[in-house]
Amino acid sequence: MSVPAGYRSRPAALDDVDAVDRLFRAVDEAFFGTAESSRAWIEESWRSDRVELPTMTLLVFSADGSLAATADLEATDRSKEIGAFARV
C-alpha cells in the first residue's frame, strides 16, 4: 500500500495497543462527543488466533510520527468470512 508523501506505514505490534486506543477515542470523541477505551478489545483481538499482526494489520503515521490511521482484518473462519475494521 502506498501512503501520501510524508506518511509511513507498517504492520501493528502489541506495543501499539495504547496508540491505537488513543486514536479510537479521538475518533469517537469527534463523532459522538464521548469516548470510552477500547484497549481491552484491541488487545484481545490482536492476541487471538483471528488476527495475524504482520499480515492482517496496518498502521499509518503522519510526518510528525503520530498515528493517523489503523486498519485490521479479523477472520474467524477464513474460508467463509473476513471482517475489516479501520479508523482514520
C-alpha positions in Angstrom: 0.0 0.0 0.0 1.3 3.4 -0.8 0.7 6.4 1.5 0.8 10.1 0.9 4.2 11.8 0.9 5.5 12.3 4.4 3.5 9.4 5.8 4.7 5.9 6.6 3.0 2.7 7.2 3.8 -0.7 8.9 2.0 -3.6 10.5 0.8 -3.2 14.1 2.6 -4.8 17.0 1.3 -5.4 20.5 3.3 -2.4 21.7 0.9 -0.2 19.6 -2.2 -1.0 21.5 -2.2 2.2 23.5 -1.6 4.4 20.5 -4.5 2.7 18.6 -6.7 3.1 21.6 -5.9 6.8 21.7 -6.9 7.1 18.0 -10.1 5.2 18.6 -11.0 7.5 21.4 -10.2 10.6 19.4 -12.4 9.5 16.5 -15.3 8.6 18.9 -14.9 11.9 20.6 -15.0 13.8 17.3 -18.1 11.8 16.0 -20.1 11.2 19.2 -18.8 13.7 21.7 -17.8 11.0 24.1 -15.4 8.1 24.1 -14.5 5.0 26.1 -11.3 3.0 26.0 -11.2 0.1 23.6 -7.8 -1.1 24.8 -9.0 -4.4 26.2 -10.9 -5.2 23.0 -8.0 -4.3 20.8 -5.5 -6.3 22.8 -7.8 -9.3 22.9 -8.4 -9.2 19.2 -4.7 -8.8 18.4 -3.7 -11.7 20.7 -6.3 -14.0 19.3 -5.8 -16.5 16.5 -8.2 -14.5 14.4 -5.6 -11.8 13.6 -2.1 -12.2 12.4 -0.5 -8.8 13.2 2.2 -8.9 10.4 -0.2 -9.7 7.6 -3.6 -8.5 8.8 -2.9 -5.1 10.3 -1.7 -1.7 9.1 -0.8 1.5 10.9 -0.3 4.8 9.1 1.8 7.5 10.7 1.9 11.2 9.8 5.1 13.2 9.2 5.2 14.2 12.9 5.1 10.5 13.9 1.6 10.5 15.3 -0.8 7.7 14.4 -3.1 8.8 11.6 -4.9 5.6 10.7 -5.3 2.0 11.6 -6.9 -1.0 9.9 -7.1 -4.7 10.6 -8.7 -7.8 9.3 -10.2 -10.4 11.5 -11.0 -14.0 10.4 -13.0 -16.4 12.5 -13.1 -18.8 9.5 -11.1 -17.6 6.6 -12.9 -19.8 4.1 -16.2 -18.1 5.0 -15.7 -14.6 6.3 -13.1 -12.0 7.0 -14.1 -8.8 8.8 -12.4 -5.4 8.2 -12.1 -2.5 10.7 -10.4 0.9 10.2 -10.2 4.3 11.8 -8.7 7.5 10.4 
